[in-house]
Amino acid sequence: MTNGLVRAAPCRALEGFLFLLVALLLATGARAAGAGYWHTSGNQILDANNQPVRIAAINWYGFETTTFVAHGLWIADYKAILDRIKSSGFNTVRIPYSDQMVSQNPVLGTMNINRNGINTDIAANATALDVLDKIIAYSGQIGLRVMIDNHRSNAGNSAQENGLWFTAEFPESTWLANWCALTTRYLGNTTVVAMDLRNEPHASACWGGDPAGCSSANDWQAAATRAGNAILAINPSLLIVVEGNDHYNNAFTWWGGMLRGVANRPVTLNVGNRVVYSAHDYGPAEANQPWFNGSATPASLNAVKDQNWGFIHNSNTGPIFVGEFGTLNTNADVQSTTPGSQGQWFSSTVSYLQSKSAMSHAYWAMNGNDRYGLFNDSFNGIVNQSKLTLLQTIQFPLDQQQGNVPAITSVSPNSGLAGSSVTIAGSNFGTTQGTSVVRFNTTVATVTAWSASQITVTVPQLSAGAYSVTTTVNGVSSNAATFTVTAVTQPNYTFACPATLTVNRGANGAVTCTVTRTGGFTGSVAFTVSGLPSGVTASASPASTTGNSTVVTFTAGASATLGTANVTISAAATGFTTRTAAVALTIASGSTGGAVTATGAVASNSPWFAEEQVRLSNTGTVTALTVTLTVARNPASLVSSGQYNTIGGSAIAQSVSTTSTQVVYTFTLIAGQSLPAGTGRTFAAQMSPGGTAHPTAGDTWSVTYTSGGSSTTTSGTF
């Protein structure tokens, strides 16, 4: 490294680097922050409601190492670890992985997962991705978000040895394919909000446009653009995190910490407001850089940050995420005024983040097996509480911002039996329950559902009378509402359905009917339908239930009798008079259908990865649909690497077939399903040309659809 700058990868214990993540205290709002997917505006990250969000994360590594799984599961339950991360104030977990882990997805066995009374829901034959699924799912349950980080190619410790995002064994095509696979795997899961494209590019990895030179093969800015667009083609709602490299115009800094090139060549993606720039920053315990000297001050240290990456935030160009920073666990390494010391760097870095409320961050690392670890080596406690206390000054709770007092506006119903279900509506409850409770006087109720504005509880076993209902969130108690526990009554039930329904010929429609149970009635209720007009059939799902509802679907044939008929839906239970509900069922002729517009597009085409799409919009309801993409096997090495559609759910069946000359991708609307009018439907074929560019001109597509009883076929080429 030139200019006397040293990169400290050899100084790392096990994982090499550590980083700080902390969460910020933001000005309090009337509602919880963090809803849905997140996007950017200037130097801010905003949630789906356009409320500012600060990522206050912690790194939990292991999946990228040769164990292929998050560390600590050998001694602690993954849920307990995540609970402690949440209770420590972090709102996001940055999870590194290797391309080898995703490509091979090995079965983990028992060596690194303790199932002796802990981790019992992880199957003995679980793969690495199975465990990642578990961690992400539980994170979502307790209100944590997840950032997935491509840390290296082959399994190992720290950043990739060659400093690039590819190796001979794991080329760029594998890197892109794995990102596409993970994006597809978690599509629609808003727990996963961000993808960190590559950990710490350095050495020969350069930023395009560098005045000192940058080869196209090693242009990290261009590669990040390719990867970001590939991810957003699948899920356009994700944040794309782009780290820096380590040099620009012959100036050097930490791996991943150089973003000066953004000033002249920012990363511009096909979907706007998605790029978050990320820098890694360390103290002299990692390496003794020139700016750590006897004259160092917080101001001089901050000036280095501003020059290398802080200017992006300061100029409102884009958000900054300090993706790694961390320190040792002595008090002197947490806070110090000694110039050039580790403690001076760490405490001044926290102060720097305090002064920039929109700047996000992630502490390196949670792992108790790391010299910078926040948790102890049993993964069940904090090593240095003063370090966590300092980090908590920059944390940002998504579900309960400081000063928000929980408030109950209603309890529904406001009376009922012990053991019945009650819904409490209000505000500032927090998105997950955590340690919060609901009490009837002093008796704690069992919670069955919890959100920021609504809680569902089971009434405790109390004697008849009036009780004060309160909730306590993060130690703050709400106002009281009144609920009256009523005396036991005889078992009974009532039955109700919507009064009207209209169904077109050749289509179907449904009503949801409800069973209201009282007096502890738990018996089965069976449903039948009578009085149907000619050409109409009906079915109830379920046909009988011990629950509280059924969905009755009416299907009208093409020649069903037009007009309105009074249909009777009956609900029968043993020992009771059958209850009935009347539905005025109108059979209509339906619309004349609508037009379908389809176009072919080449979304990506490189020697290693290509994607062709049929993009579809329809002005009327489509009752049958087949989309076919036929790709010539040119070169002969071309093979399918996947397919997807953006309709989702269980409406579309998809398949792929391969011959010696072509690969055919087929998407079919499942019988009985329909596609309402809409735009922006995408049907995509993915393929790997095997190292030689694929000429798309010979590829074709066709769309056959039925709308308003009329079938049409349209086709085209790429």
Beta strands, then each sheet from edge to edge (+ up, - down):
strand 1: 39-41
strand 2: 44-46
strand 3: 52-53
strand 4: 56-59
strand 5: 92-98
strand 6: 145-152
strand 7: 192-196
strand 8: 239-243
strand 9: 247-248
strand 10: 251-252
strand 11: 275-280
strand 12: 320-325
strand 13: 360-363
strand 14: 407-412
strand 15: 415-416
strand 16: 421-427
strand 17: 437-440
strand 18: 443-444
strand 19: 446-450
strand 20: 454-458
strand 21: 465-473
strand 22: 476-477
strand 23: 481-485
strand 24: 492-496
strand 25: 500-504
strand 26: 508-518
strand 27: 525-530
strand 28: 536-541
strand 29: 544-545
strand 30: 549-556
strand 31: 563-572
strand 32: 579-588
strand 33: 596-605
strand 34: 610-618
strand 35: 624-632
strand 36: 639-645
strand 37: 652-658
strand 38: 662-669
strand 39: 678-688
strand 40: 700-707
strand 41: 710-717
sheet 1: 1+ 2- 3+
sheet 2: 4+ 5+ 6+ 7+ 8+ 11+ 12+ 13+ 4+
sheet 3: 9+ 10-
sheet 4: 14+ 16- 20+ 19-
sheet 5: 15+ 23+ 21- 17+ 18-
sheet 6: 15+ 23+ 21- 22+
sheet 7: 24+ 26- 30+ 28-
sheet 8: 25+ 32+ 31- 27+ 29-
sheet 9: 33+ 34- 39+ 36-
sheet 10: 37+ 38- 35+ 40- 41+
end
